[in-house]
């Protein structure tokens, strides 16, 4: 995990990727800490990935920084 923020008393995981997206690290972190959401900051890819009742978002860096 590259960054972990605390949001509403829960960990909020963020991975930074350049190139191919890999959700395995986020999935493992979410399972271990019983959370349902995480983000990947990418260079240009925007994607929503749902698995095991959890949602992971890939967001281009410029959009993430605008939030």
Secondary structure in CASP SS format (residue, H / E / C, confidence):
PFRMAT SS
TARGET T0000
AUTHOR 0000-0000-0000
METHOD secondary structure of the structure
MODEL  1
X C 1.00
X C 1.00
X E 1.00
X E 1.00
X E 1.00
X E 1.00
X E 1.00
X C 1.00
X C 1.00
X E 1.00
X E 1.00
X E 1.00
X E 1.00
X E 1.00
X E 1.00
X E 1.00
X C 1.00
X C 1.00
X C 1.00
X C 1.00
X C 1.00
X C 1.00
X C 1.00
X H 1.00
X H 1.00
X H 1.00
X H 1.00
X H 1.00
X H 1.00
X H 1.00
X H 1.00
X H 1.00
X H 1.00
X C 1.00
X C 1.00
X C 1.00
X E 1.00
X E 1.00
X E 1.00
X E 1.00
X E 1.00
X E 1.00
X C 1.00
X C 1.00
X C 1.00
X C 1.00
X E 1.00
X E 1.00
X E 1.00
X E 1.00
X E 1.00
X C 1.00
X C 1.00
X E 1.00
X E 1.00
X E 1.00
X E 1.00
X E 1.00
X E 1.00
X E 1.00
X H 1.00
X H 1.00
X H 1.00
X H 1.00
X H 1.00
X H 1.00
X C 1.00
END
